[in-house]
Amino acid sequence: MVSLVDESLDANPLLWDFEFPPFDVVEAKHVRPGIRELLRRLEGDLVELERTVGPKWSKLVDPLERIIDRLQVVWGIVNHLKTVKDSPELRSAVEEVQPDKVKFQLRLGQSKPIYDAFKGIQDSSSWSSLSDARKRIVEAQIKEAVLNGVALEDEQREKFNKIEQELEKLSQKFSENVLDATKKFEKLITDKKELLGLPPTALGLFAKTARSKGHENSSAENGPWIVTLDHPSFTAVMQHAQNRALREEVYRAHVTLASAEGLNNTPIIDQILKLKSEKAKLLGYNNYAEVSMAMKMATIESAEDLIEKLRNASWNAAVQDLEDIKKFATEKAAAEAGTLSHWDINFWSERLRESKFDINEEELRPYFSLPKVMDGLFSLANKLFEISIEAADGLAPVWHPDVRFYCVKDASGNPIAYFYFDPYSRPSEKRGGAWMDEVFARSHVLARDGSSVRLPIAHMVCNQTPPVGDKPSLMTFREVETVFHEFGHALQHMLTKQDEGLVAGIRGIEWDAVELPSQFMENWCYQRDTLMSIAKHYETGDSLPEEIYQKLLAAKTFRAGSLSLRQIRFASIDLELHTQYNPGGSESIFDVDRRVGRRTQVISPLPEDRFLCSFSHIFAGGYAAGYYSYKWAEVLSADAFSAFEDAGLDNDEAIKTTGQKFRETILALGGGKPPLEVFIAFRGREPSPEALLRHNGLLPVTASA
């Protein structure tokens, strides 16, 4: 009998010694046995490490990195497949082994022998001679161990561990409810008149959805069409549907997502907030926000201070935005002009933008075909950072035929990293949004086959409109910015020169600094050479006309106050819920949201607004008491981009030199130095919000960080 078990484990791809993850063959049936066996082996490695550990790098950090990394890589495969190829079987398998995985992580994070060995290194005579990166690893491991409850005794530790298990389950359930509620909403439309104003790309998408739901004869021209809450579908309706009743229905479904009928996230949120508050108190903090900030650049005060400065700078501009839209709707004799509601704002602001800048998002799509955008992005990376990116499809297994695989090479043509790219929306199995994550981190300890270092591998996932018929995927300008954004994250992961695996790439970087490279890359979408290199009509090859480029530039700050305020609303409610809110008290989470809304929303939210029920960033992602990080990092990224503006955006030599400096500091150092020091090494001074406000056209208000 034993040999059979062993054979089936040998055949389990999660346990193979792979060079690239076997994404093509991992199935739900491999998860339970694979993860359990992996944890059993890692438990053995941990017991051995605790037995032999000492305050020496080779006796502590190298073996520890092997354990941490193996779990991260294998669990990463399973988790990744759950986000891009979700299925009931995979879900229940993950749900079943998750408690075991959390239990092991807690056991590792609370290991007294490992903690003592790190303290031993910190107290040793050789401490001063350690490299910055190694010091950062030791300090972070000590801090993390404390936040993981290493100092808690029996009963308290048990309580802490129960909380961690429960939180992991709840955030998983939160995510699933959002995905299921999104999938559940379908509006079948048979009369084309109901879809007036919607562009051909949207009709093509709705027809494609209808075909996937059994209406096999559906066409863009004749329908039937199915509208969903998936991002490309929702946005198209909000911006273009002349049918106000349709906009209202879709908007209401969107803001009440996962708040009713068996998929209600309200009690889950309350439970998450209650447990996070208990966890903070167990660790000796006043609230969860303090726990969150322990590993970040900002403090609660400095985050609140920045948010308030930006709120002040944005408020009047946002009020003016609304006035402009009202005035425009009145001029157009719109029936709703006097009573504009949430479902009218995007529609009318889109019409105002078209009339003001004569730009129609949809008419721009033919200029942004995915293949061209990627070519332009890669040549920008070459110009700035002296890297070349080549297709390497077939070298590594992928999880879907649409996924591309690329190799990144240095100036001498040597491979330095790889990445996967999964561009299109697949509502039935893939979660919405866009993200980058690591597959492998760079590491000298984990180098294979005689090489000196293991190369980093990333995956980039987007959710744009898939190609329809023989047309390539034609992108909105916003989707172009999203690809640049995720590629910025990938660059920091891939261009790291850090060989210490625990602080290589994006590892070990304070969370509120991690958005710097991604937001920095977005700025290039507006830079003439870059934009002109990607904006070529997919049929004629013509470049984007100059006057449209000028209008895009002018439109960059259109509604900047409103868009800034939207982010500030999210950041404010997040901090409020994790500092002040008392679960089970007299105020509900929605009362708090409405209260925050009065300071951050020019039109008060609908009484039934339940957007918190789908606010996955803070309840199912890593942004709890950290959503402010987007704004914090935007200050850093705008300031970093202003170094290129100062050098002269049309001066190729200066751009190269500045790009090289950016690469050697912000992209190369990883978590090996504190982010403020890294920023100063690049910019020569501390960051200031001046560049951000200038880029957003919100500068009249003076502000300083």
C-alpha positions as CSV (number, residue, x, y, z in Angstrom):
1,M,0.0,0.0,0.0
2,V,2.8,2.4,0.9
3,S,4.4,2.3,-2.5
4,L,1.1,3.3,-4.1
5,V,0.8,6.4,-1.9
6,D,4.4,7.3,-2.7
7,E,3.9,6.9,-6.4
8,S,0.8,9.1,-6.4
9,L,2.8,11.7,-4.5
10,D,5.7,11.4,-7.0
11,A,3.2,12.1,-9.7
12,N,1.9,15.2,-7.9
13,P,3.2,18.3,-9.9
14,L,3.1,20.5,-6.7
15,L,5.9,18.4,-5.3
16,W,8.1,18.3,-8.4
17,D,11.5,20.0,-8.5
18,F,10.5,22.3,-11.3
19,E,12.4,25.0,-13.1
20,F,9.1,26.7,-14.1
21,P,5.8,25.9,-12.3
22,P,3.8,23.2,-14.0
23,F,0.7,25.5,-14.4
24,D,-0.7,23.4,-17.2
25,V,-1.0,20.2,-15.2
26,V,-1.9,21.2,-11.7
27,E,-5.5,20.3,-11.0
28,A,-7.8,20.6,-8.0
29,K,-7.2,16.9,-7.2
30,H,-3.5,17.6,-6.6
31,V,-4.1,20.3,-4.0
32,R,-5.1,18.3,-0.9
33,P,-2.4,15.6,-1.1
34,G,0.2,18.0,-2.5
35,I,-0.1,20.8,0.1
36,R,-0.4,18.3,3.0
37,E,2.8,16.5,1.9
38,L,4.6,19.7,1.3
39,L,3.7,20.9,4.8
40,R,4.8,17.6,6.3
41,R,8.2,18.0,4.7
42,L,8.5,21.6,5.7
43,E,7.6,20.7,9.2
44,G,10.5,18.2,9.2
45,D,12.8,21.0,7.8
46,L,11.7,23.4,10.5
47,V,12.2,20.8,13.4
48,E,15.7,20.2,12.0
49,L,16.4,24.0,11.7
50,E,15.3,24.6,15.3
51,R,17.5,21.8,16.5
52,T,20.6,23.1,14.7
53,V,20.0,26.8,14.6
54,G,22.6,29.4,15.8
55,P,23.1,33.1,15.4
56,K,25.0,32.6,12.2
57,W,23.8,33.4,8.7
58,S,24.4,29.9,7.2
59,K,22.8,28.2,10.3
60,L,19.7,30.5,10.4
61,V,18.8,32.6,7.3
62,D,19.8,30.2,4.5
63,P,17.8,27.2,5.7
64,L,14.9,29.6,6.8
65,E,14.8,31.1,3.3
66,R,14.5,27.7,1.8
67,I,11.4,26.9,4.0
68,I,9.7,30.3,3.5
69,D,10.3,30.3,-0.3
70,R,9.1,26.7,-0.9
71,L,5.8,27.4,0.8
72,Q,5.5,30.7,-1.0
73,V,6.1,29.2,-4.4
74,V,3.9,26.2,-4.1
75,W,1.0,27.9,-2.3
76,G,1.5,30.7,-4.9
77,I,0.8,28.3,-7.7
78,V,-2.5,27.1,-6.1
79,N,-3.6,30.6,-5.1
80,H,-2.8,31.9,-8.6
81,L,-4.8,29.2,-10.3
82,K,-7.7,30.0,-8.0
83,T,-7.7,33.7,-9.2
84,V,-7.3,32.8,-12.9
85,K,-9.0,29.4,-13.2
86,D,-11.5,29.3,-10.4
87,S,-13.7,26.2,-10.1
88,P,-15.9,24.7,-7.3
89,E,-13.4,21.8,-7.0
90,L,-10.4,24.0,-6.6
91,R,-12.2,26.2,-4.1
92,S,-13.1,23.4,-1.8
93,A,-9.6,21.9,-2.0
94,V,-8.0,25.2,-1.1
95,E,-10.6,25.8,1.7
96,E,-9.8,22.4,3.2
97,V,-6.0,22.8,3.3
98,Q,-5.9,26.4,4.2
99,P,-6.1,25.9,7.9
100,D,-3.1,23.5,7.7
101,K,-1.1,26.1,5.8
102,V,-2.0,28.9,8.3
103,K,-1.1,26.6,11.2
104,F,2.3,25.9,9.7
105,Q,2.9,29.6,9.0
106,L,2.0,30.5,12.6
107,R,4.3,27.7,13.9
108,L,7.1,29.1,11.7
109,G,6.4,32.8,12.6
110,Q,6.2,32.0,16.3
111,S,9.4,29.9,16.5
112,K,11.2,30.9,19.6
113,P,14.6,29.3,18.6
114,I,14.5,31.2,15.3
115,Y,13.5,34.5,17.0
116,D,16.3,34.0,19.6
117,A,18.9,33.3,16.9
118,F,17.9,36.6,15.1
119,K,18.2,38.4,18.4
120,G,21.6,36.7,18.8
121,I,22.8,38.1,15.5
122,Q,21.6,41.6,16.4
123,D,23.4,41.5,19.7
124,S,26.6,40.0,18.3
125,S,29.9,41.7,17.8
126,S,29.7,41.1,14.1
127,W,26.4,43.1,13.7
128,S,28.1,46.3,12.6
129,S,29.9,44.5,9.8
130,L,26.7,43.1,8.3
131,S,25.5,44.5,4.9
132,D,22.5,46.9,5.0
133,A,20.4,44.2,3.3
134,R,21.3,41.6,6.0
135,K,20.6,44.1,8.8
136,R,17.2,44.8,7.2
137,I,16.4,41.1,7.1
138,V,17.3,40.6,10.8
139,E,15.3,43.7,11.9
140,A,12.3,42.7,9.8
141,Q,12.3,39.1,11.0
142,I,12.4,40.2,14.7
143,K,9.6,42.7,14.1
144,E,7.5,40.2,12.2
145,A,8.0,37.5,14.8
146,V,6.6,39.9,17.4
147,L,3.6,40.8,15.1
148,N,3.2,37.0,14.6
149,G,2.7,36.6,18.3
150,V,6.1,35.1,19.2
151,A,6.1,36.9,22.6
152,L,2.6,35.6,23.5
153,E,2.2,32.9,26.2
154,D,0.1,29.8,26.0
155,E,-3.5,30.9,26.3
156,Q,-3.0,34.2,24.5
157,R,-1.0,32.5,21.8
158,E,-3.8,30.0,21.3
159,K,-6.3,32.8,21.0
160,F,-4.0,34.7,18.6
161,N,-3.7,31.6,16.4
162,K,-7.4,31.0,16.3
163,I,-7.9,34.6,15.2
164,E,-5.4,34.2,12.4
165,Q,-7.1,31.0,11.1
166,E,-10.5,32.6,11.2
167,L,-9.3,35.8,9.4
168,E,-7.8,33.7,6.6
169,K,-11.1,31.8,6.2
170,L,-13.2,35.0,6.3
171,S,-11.1,36.9,3.7
172,Q,-11.3,33.8,1.4
173,K,-15.1,33.7,1.8
174,F,-15.3,37.5,1.2
175,S,-13.5,37.1,-2.1
176,E,-15.7,34.2,-3.2
177,N,-18.9,36.1,-2.3
178,V,-17.7,39.0,-4.5
179,L,-16.9,36.7,-7.4
180,D,-20.1,34.8,-7.1
181,A,-22.3,37.9,-6.7
182,T,-20.6,39.4,-9.8
183,K,-21.2,36.2,-11.8
184,K,-24.8,36.1,-10.6
185,F,-25.8,39.4,-12.1
186,E,-26.8,39.0,-15.7
187,K,-29.1,41.2,-17.7
188,L,-30.3,39.7,-20.9
189,I,-31.3,42.4,-23.5
190,T,-33.1,41.6,-26.7
191,D,-34.1,45.0,-27.9
192,K,-31.2,47.0,-29.4
193,K,-32.9,50.3,-28.6
194,E,-32.1,49.6,-24.9
195,L,-28.4,49.8,-25.8
196,L,-28.3,53.1,-27.6
197,G,-25.0,54.9,-27.2
198,L,-23.0,51.8,-26.5
199,P,-20.0,51.4,-28.8
200,P,-19.5,48.3,-31.1
201,T,-16.7,47.0,-28.7
202,A,-19.3,46.8,-25.9
203,L,-21.9,45.2,-28.1
204,G,-19.3,42.7,-29.2
205,L,-18.4,41.9,-25.6
206,F,-22.1,41.6,-24.5
207,A,-22.8,39.2,-27.5
208,K,-19.7,37.2,-26.7
209,T,-20.9,36.8,-23.1
210,A,-24.4,35.8,-24.4
211,R,-22.8,33.1,-26.6
212,S,-20.9,31.8,-23.6
213,K,-24.2,31.5,-21.7
214,G,-25.9,29.4,-24.4
215,H,-27.2,32.0,-26.8
216,E,-25.1,30.5,-29.6
217,N,-26.4,32.7,-32.4
218,S,-25.9,36.0,-30.6
219,S,-24.1,38.7,-32.6
220,A,-23.0,42.2,-31.9
221,E,-25.4,43.4,-34.5
222,N,-28.5,41.5,-33.6
223,G,-28.1,40.2,-30.1
224,P,-29.3,39.0,-27.8
225,W,-26.8,40.7,-25.4
226,I,-25.9,40.0,-21.8
227,V,-24.6,42.8,-19.5
228,T,-22.6,41.8,-16.5
229,L,-20.9,43.6,-13.6
230,D,-17.5,42.5,-14.9
231,H,-15.3,45.7,-15.2
232,P,-15.3,46.1,-19.0
233,S,-19.1,45.6,-19.1
234,F,-19.9,47.8,-16.1
235,T,-17.7,50.7,-17.3
236,A,-19.2,50.6,-20.8
237,V,-22.7,50.9,-19.5
238,M,-21.9,53.7,-17.0
239,Q,-20.0,55.8,-19.6
240,H,-22.1,55.2,-22.7
241,A,-25.6,53.8,-22.2
242,Q,-28.2,56.5,-23.1
243,N,-30.8,54.4,-21.4
244,R,-30.8,55.9,-17.9
245,A,-32.9,53.1,-16.4
246,L,-30.2,50.6,-17.5
247,R,-27.5,52.7,-16.0
248,E,-29.4,53.0,-12.7
249,E,-30.1,49.2,-12.6
250,V,-26.4,48.3,-13.2
251,Y,-25.1,51.0,-10.8
252,R,-27.4,49.8,-8.0
253,A,-26.4,46.2,-8.6
254,H,-22.7,47.3,-8.5
255,V,-22.9,49.3,-5.2
256,T,-24.9,46.6,-3.5
257,L,-22.7,43.7,-4.7
258,A,-22.3,40.9,-2.2
259,S,-24.7,42.5,0.3
260,A,-27.7,40.2,0.0
261,E,-29.2,36.8,-0.5
262,G,-26.8,34.2,0.8
263,L,-23.8,36.2,-0.5
264,N,-23.8,38.9,2.2
265,N,-20.4,40.2,3.2
266,T,-21.8,42.5,5.9
267,P,-21.4,40.0,8.8
268,I,-18.1,38.9,7.4
269,I,-16.8,42.5,7.5
270,D,-17.9,43.0,11.1
271,Q,-16.3,39.7,12.1
272,I,-13.0,40.7,10.3
273,L,-12.9,44.1,12.0
274,K,-13.7,42.6,15.4
275,L,-10.9,39.9,15.1
276,K,-8.4,42.5,13.8
277,S,-9.1,44.7,16.7
278,E,-8.7,41.7,19.1
279,K,-5.5,40.7,17.4
280,A,-4.1,44.3,17.8
281,K,-5.0,44.3,21.6
282,L,-3.3,40.9,22.1
283,L,-0.1,42.3,20.6
284,G,-0.3,45.4,22.8
285,Y,-1.5,47.9,20.2
286,N,-4.6,50.2,20.5
287,N,-6.0,49.3,17.1
288,Y,-5.3,47.4,14.0
289,A,-4.0,50.4,12.1
290,E,-1.1,50.6,14.5
291,V,-0.3,46.9,13.7
292,S,-0.5,47.7,10.0
293,M,1.8,50.8,10.3
294,A,4.4,48.9,12.3
295,M,5.8,47.6,8.9
296,K,5.2,50.7,6.8
297,M,6.9,54.1,6.1
298,A,4.0,56.2,7.3
299,T,2.5,56.5,10.8
300,I,-1.3,56.9,11.3
301,E,-0.7,60.6,11.9
302,S,1.4,61.2,8.8
303,A,-1.0,59.1,6.6
304,E,-4.0,61.1,7.9
305,D,-2.1,64.3,7.5
306,L,-1.3,63.6,3.8
307,I,-4.9,62.4,3.1
308,E,-6.3,65.6,4.6
309,K,-3.9,67.8,2.6
310,L,-4.9,66.1,-0.6
311,R,-8.6,66.3,0.4
312,N,-8.3,70.0,0.8
313,A,-6.5,70.4,-2.5
314,S,-9.1,68.3,-4.3
315,W,-12.5,69.3,-2.7
316,N,-13.2,72.6,-4.5
317,A,-12.0,71.1,-7.8
318,A,-14.4,68.2,-7.3
319,V,-17.3,70.6,-6.5
320,Q,-16.5,72.5,-9.7
321,D,-16.4,69.2,-11.7
322,L,-20.0,68.5,-10.6
323,E,-21.1,72.1,-11.5
324,D,-19.6,71.7,-14.9
325,I,-21.4,68.4,-15.5
326,K,-24.7,69.9,-14.3
327,K,-24.3,72.9,-16.6
328,F,-23.4,70.7,-19.5
329,A,-26.4,68.3,-19.0
330,T,-28.7,71.4,-18.7
331,E,-27.3,72.8,-22.0
332,K,-28.1,69.5,-23.6
333,A,-31.6,69.7,-22.2
334,A,-31.2,66.4,-20.4
335,A,-34.3,65.4,-18.5
336,E,-32.2,64.5,-15.4
337,A,-30.1,67.7,-15.4
338,G,-31.7,69.0,-12.3
339,T,-31.4,65.8,-10.4
340,L,-28.1,64.2,-11.4
341,S,-27.5,61.0,-9.5
342,H,-24.5,58.6,-9.3
343,W,-25.5,56.7,-12.4
344,D,-25.5,59.9,-14.4
345,I,-22.1,61.3,-13.5
346,N,-19.9,59.0,-15.6
347,F,-22.2,59.2,-18.5
348,W,-22.4,63.0,-18.6
349,S,-18.8,63.6,-17.7
350,E,-17.9,61.3,-20.6
351,R,-20.1,63.5,-22.9
352,L,-18.5,66.6,-21.5
353,R,-15.0,65.3,-22.0
354,E,-15.9,64.4,-25.6
355,S,-17.2,67.9,-26.3
356,K,-14.5,69.7,-24.4
357,F,-11.5,67.8,-25.7
358,D,-13.3,66.2,-28.6
359,I,-11.9,62.8,-27.5
360,N,-14.1,59.7,-27.6
361,E,-12.5,56.8,-25.6
362,E,-14.0,54.4,-28.1
363,E,-12.7,56.1,-31.2
364,L,-9.2,55.9,-29.6
365,R,-9.4,52.1,-29.2
366,P,-8.2,51.3,-32.8
367,Y,-5.0,53.2,-32.0
368,F,-4.2,51.0,-29.0
369,S,-4.0,47.4,-30.1
370,L,-2.4,45.2,-27.5
371,P,0.5,44.0,-29.6
372,K,1.5,47.6,-30.4
373,V,1.1,48.7,-26.8
374,M,3.4,45.9,-25.6
375,D,6.0,46.7,-28.3
376,G,6.0,50.3,-27.2
377,L,6.2,49.4,-23.5
378,F,9.2,47.1,-24.2
379,S,11.1,49.7,-26.2
380,L,10.5,52.2,-23.4
381,A,12.0,49.7,-20.9
382,N,14.9,49.3,-23.3
383,K,15.5,53.1,-23.5
384,L,15.2,53.7,-19.8
385,F,16.8,50.6,-18.3
386,E,18.8,49.0,-21.1
387,I,16.9,45.7,-21.1
388,S,15.4,43.8,-24.0
389,I,12.3,41.7,-23.7
390,E,11.7,38.8,-26.0
391,A,8.8,36.4,-26.4
392,A,9.7,33.0,-24.9
393,D,6.4,31.2,-25.5
394,G,6.7,27.5,-25.1
395,L,9.6,27.7,-22.7
396,A,7.4,27.5,-19.6
397,P,4.0,25.8,-19.2
398,V,1.0,28.2,-19.0
399,W,-2.5,28.0,-17.5
400,H,-4.5,29.3,-20.5
401,P,-3.8,29.5,-24.3
402,D,-4.0,33.3,-24.1
403,V,-1.1,33.6,-21.7
404,R,2.2,34.8,-23.1
405,F,5.7,34.1,-21.6
406,Y,8.6,36.6,-21.9
407,C,12.4,36.6,-21.2
408,V,14.1,39.8,-20.0
409,K,17.7,40.2,-21.0
410,D,20.4,42.7,-19.9
411,A,22.5,44.9,-22.3
412,S,24.8,41.9,-23.0
413,G,21.9,39.6,-23.9
414,N,22.0,37.5,-20.8
415,P,18.6,36.5,-19.3
416,I,18.0,38.2,-16.0
417,A,14.2,37.5,-15.5
418,Y,11.0,36.1,-17.0
419,F,7.4,36.9,-16.8
420,Y,3.9,35.6,-17.7
421,F,1.2,37.9,-19.1
422,D,-2.5,37.0,-18.9
423,P,-4.3,40.0,-20.5
424,Y,-8.0,39.2,-21.1
425,S,-11.1,39.2,-19.1
426,R,-12.6,35.7,-18.4
427,P,-15.6,36.5,-16.1
428,S,-16.6,32.8,-15.5
429,E,-13.3,31.8,-13.9
430,K,-11.0,34.8,-13.4
431,R,-11.3,37.5,-10.8
432,G,-11.6,41.1,-11.9
433,G,-9.0,43.8,-11.7
434,A,-5.3,43.7,-12.6
435,W,-2.3,42.6,-10.5
436,M,1.3,41.5,-10.6
437,D,2.7,38.8,-8.3
438,E,5.9,37.0,-7.9
439,V,6.4,33.4,-9.0
440,F,10.1,33.2,-8.0
441,A,12.2,35.8,-6.2
442,R,15.8,36.4,-7.1
443,S,18.0,34.5,-4.7
444,H,21.6,33.2,-4.4
445,V,20.6,30.5,-1.9
446,L,18.1,29.0,-4.2
447,A,20.2,29.0,-7.4
448,R,20.0,25.8,-9.4
449,D,22.4,23.7,-11.5
450,G,25.6,25.5,-10.8
451,S,24.3,29.0,-11.6
452,S,25.1,31.7,-9.1
453,V,21.6,33.0,-8.6
454,R,18.0,32.0,-9.2
455,L,16.4,34.4,-11.6
456,P,13.1,36.2,-10.7
457,I,9.9,35.3,-12.4
458,A,6.7,37.4,-12.3
459,H,3.2,37.2,-13.5
460,M,1.1,40.1,-14.8
461,V,-2.6,39.7,-15.0
462,C,-5.1,42.2,-16.6
463,N,-8.8,42.0,-17.5
464,Q,-9.2,43.8,-20.8
465,T,-11.5,43.2,-23.7
466,P,-10.4,40.1,-25.5
467,P,-9.9,40.1,-29.3
468,V,-13.1,39.8,-31.2
469,G,-13.1,38.0,-34.6
470,D,-9.9,38.9,-36.5
471,K,-9.4,42.2,-34.6
472,P,-6.7,42.3,-31.9
473,S,-7.6,43.3,-28.4
474,L,-8.3,47.1,-28.8
475,M,-7.7,48.9,-25.5
476,T,-9.1,52.0,-23.8
477,F,-6.4,54.5,-22.7
478,R,-7.2,53.5,-19.1
479,E,-6.3,49.9,-20.0
480,V,-3.0,51.1,-21.5
481,E,-2.2,52.8,-18.2
482,T,-3.1,49.6,-16.3
483,V,-0.6,47.6,-18.3
484,F,2.1,50.2,-17.7
485,H,1.2,50.1,-14.0
486,E,1.5,46.4,-13.6
487,F,4.6,46.3,-15.6
488,G,6.2,48.8,-13.2
489,H,5.6,46.4,-10.4
490,A,7.1,43.6,-12.5
491,L,10.2,45.7,-13.2
492,Q,10.9,46.2,-9.5
493,H,10.6,42.4,-9.0
494,M,12.7,41.5,-12.1
495,L,15.4,44.2,-12.1
496,T,16.5,43.7,-8.5
497,K,20.2,43.3,-8.0
498,Q,19.6,42.0,-4.5
499,D,20.8,38.4,-4.0
500,E,19.4,38.0,-0.5
501,G,16.1,36.3,-1.3
502,L,14.2,37.7,1.7
503,V,14.7,41.3,0.5
504,A,14.9,40.8,-3.3
505,G,12.6,42.6,-5.7
506,I,9.4,43.6,-4.0
507,R,10.1,41.5,-0.9
508,G,10.8,43.4,2.3
509,I,9.7,46.8,0.8
510,E,7.4,48.7,3.1
511,W,3.9,48.3,1.7
512,D,3.3,52.0,1.2
513,A,6.4,52.4,-1.0
514,V,5.6,49.4,-3.2
515,E,3.3,51.3,-5.6
516,L,6.1,53.8,-6.5
517,P,7.5,52.0,-9.7
518,S,4.0,51.1,-10.9
519,Q,2.6,54.6,-10.7
520,F,5.8,56.0,-12.0
521,M,5.4,53.9,-15.2
522,E,1.9,55.3,-15.8
523,N,3.4,58.8,-16.3
524,W,5.1,57.6,-19.5
525,C,1.7,57.0,-21.2
526,Y,1.5,60.7,-21.6
527,Q,5.0,61.3,-22.8
528,R,5.0,62.1,-26.5
529,D,7.6,59.6,-27.8
530,T,6.2,56.8,-25.8
531,L,2.6,57.5,-26.7
532,M,3.3,58.0,-30.4
533,S,5.3,54.7,-30.5
534,I,2.3,52.7,-29.2
535,A,-0.6,54.7,-30.7
536,K,-0.7,53.3,-34.3
537,H,-4.0,52.4,-36.0
538,Y,-4.3,48.6,-36.1
539,E,-5.6,48.6,-39.7
540,T,-3.9,51.5,-41.4
541,G,-0.7,51.8,-39.2
542,D,-1.3,55.6,-39.0
543,S,0.0,57.4,-35.9
544,L,-2.4,59.1,-33.5
545,P,-3.0,62.5,-34.9
546,E,-1.1,65.3,-33.2
547,E,-4.2,67.3,-32.2
548,I,-5.6,64.2,-30.4
549,Y,-2.4,63.8,-28.5
550,Q,-2.6,67.4,-27.4
551,K,-6.2,66.8,-26.3
552,L,-5.3,63.7,-24.4
553,L,-2.7,65.8,-22.6
554,A,-5.2,68.5,-21.8
555,A,-7.8,65.9,-20.7
556,K,-5.2,64.4,-18.3
557,T,-6.4,66.6,-15.5
558,F,-10.1,66.4,-16.4
559,R,-12.0,65.7,-13.2
560,A,-8.7,65.2,-11.3
561,G,-10.3,66.6,-8.2
562,S,-13.1,64.0,-8.3
563,L,-10.8,61.1,-9.1
564,S,-8.5,62.1,-6.3
565,L,-11.4,62.5,-3.9
566,R,-12.6,59.0,-4.8
567,Q,-9.2,57.5,-3.7
568,I,-9.3,59.7,-0.6
569,R,-12.8,58.3,0.3
570,F,-11.4,54.7,0.1
571,A,-8.3,55.6,2.1
572,S,-10.3,57.5,4.8
573,I,-13.0,54.8,5.3
574,D,-10.2,52.2,5.6
575,L,-8.3,54.1,8.3
576,E,-11.5,55.1,10.1
577,L,-12.7,51.4,10.2
578,H,-9.3,50.2,11.5
579,T,-8.7,53.0,14.1
580,Q,-12.1,54.3,15.5
581,Y,-14.8,51.8,14.5
582,N,-16.3,49.6,17.3
583,P,-17.8,46.4,15.8
584,G,-21.2,45.7,17.4
585,G,-21.4,49.3,18.7
586,S,-24.1,51.9,18.0
587,E,-22.7,52.8,14.5
588,S,-22.8,50.3,11.6
589,I,-20.0,50.1,9.0
590,F,-22.4,51.8,6.6
591,D,-23.0,54.7,9.1
592,V,-19.2,55.2,9.2
593,D,-19.0,55.1,5.4
594,R,-21.8,57.7,5.2
595,R,-20.1,59.9,7.8
596,V,-16.8,59.7,5.9
597,G,-18.7,60.2,2.7
598,R,-19.9,63.7,3.8
599,R,-16.2,64.9,3.8
600,T,-15.1,62.9,0.7
601,Q,-18.1,62.8,-1.7
602,V,-19.6,65.8,-3.4
603,I,-22.9,63.8,-4.0
604,S,-23.9,61.9,-0.9
605,P,-23.9,58.1,-1.4
606,L,-27.3,56.3,-1.8
607,P,-28.8,55.2,1.5
608,E,-28.5,51.6,0.2
609,D,-24.9,51.9,-1.0
610,R,-23.0,48.9,0.3
611,F,-19.7,49.3,-1.6
612,L,-17.8,48.1,1.5
613,C,-19.2,44.6,0.8
614,S,-17.0,44.4,-2.3
615,F,-14.1,46.4,-1.1
616,S,-11.7,43.4,-1.6
617,H,-8.6,45.5,-1.2
618,I,-9.0,45.9,2.5
619,F,-11.1,42.8,3.4
620,A,-9.5,40.2,1.2
621,G,-6.3,41.8,0.1
622,G,-3.3,43.2,1.9
623,Y,-4.5,46.8,2.1
624,A,-6.2,46.8,5.5
625,A,-5.3,50.1,7.1
626,G,-3.1,50.5,4.1
627,Y,-5.2,51.9,1.3
628,Y,-3.7,55.3,1.9
629,S,-0.5,53.7,0.4
630,Y,-1.8,54.5,-3.2
631,K,-1.7,58.2,-2.4
632,W,1.5,58.0,-0.3
633,A,3.3,56.2,-3.2
634,E,1.7,58.6,-5.8
635,V,3.6,61.4,-4.0
636,L,6.8,59.4,-4.4
637,S,6.2,58.3,-8.0
638,A,5.2,61.8,-9.2
639,D,8.3,63.2,-7.5
640,A,10.4,60.5,-9.1
641,F,9.0,61.2,-12.5
642,S,9.7,64.9,-12.1
643,A,13.4,64.0,-12.0
644,F,13.0,63.0,-15.7
645,E,11.0,66.2,-16.4
646,D,13.9,68.2,-14.8
647,A,16.4,66.3,-17.0
648,G,14.3,67.1,-20.1
649,L,11.9,64.5,-21.5
650,D,13.1,65.1,-25.1
651,N,16.7,64.8,-24.2
652,D,17.5,61.1,-24.9
653,E,20.9,61.2,-23.2
654,A,19.6,62.8,-20.0
655,I,16.7,60.3,-20.0
656,K,19.1,57.4,-20.3
657,T,21.3,58.7,-17.4
658,T,18.3,59.3,-15.2
659,G,16.8,55.9,-16.1
660,Q,20.0,54.2,-15.2
661,K,20.0,56.0,-11.8
662,F,16.3,55.0,-11.2
663,R,17.2,51.4,-12.1
664,E,20.3,51.3,-9.8
665,T,18.3,52.7,-6.8
666,I,14.6,52.2,-6.9
667,L,14.5,49.1,-9.0
668,A,17.8,47.4,-7.9
669,L,17.9,47.7,-4.1
670,G,14.7,45.8,-3.3
671,G,13.9,45.7,0.4
672,G,17.6,45.9,1.2
673,K,17.5,49.6,2.3
674,P,14.7,51.7,3.9
675,P,12.6,53.2,1.1
676,L,13.2,56.8,2.2
677,E,17.0,56.2,1.9
678,V,16.4,54.6,-1.5
679,F,14.3,57.6,-2.6
680,I,16.9,60.1,-1.4
681,A,19.6,58.1,-3.2
682,F,17.7,58.6,-6.5
683,R,16.3,62.1,-6.0
684,G,18.9,63.7,-3.8
685,R,16.3,64.9,-1.3
686,E,13.1,63.9,0.6
687,P,9.9,63.5,-1.4
688,S,7.4,66.4,-1.7
689,P,3.7,66.3,-2.9
690,E,4.3,69.3,-5.1
691,A,4.8,67.3,-8.3
692,L,1.7,65.2,-7.7
693,L,-0.5,68.3,-7.3
694,R,1.1,69.9,-10.3
695,H,0.5,66.8,-12.5
696,N,-3.1,66.8,-11.4
697,G,-3.6,70.5,-11.9
698,L,-4.5,71.0,-8.2
699,L,-1.6,73.2,-7.3
700,P,-3.1,76.4,-6.1
701,V,-3.1,74.9,-2.6
702,T,0.3,74.9,-1.1
703,A,1.2,71.7,0.6
704,S,4.3,70.0,1.9
705,A,4.9,66.5,3.1
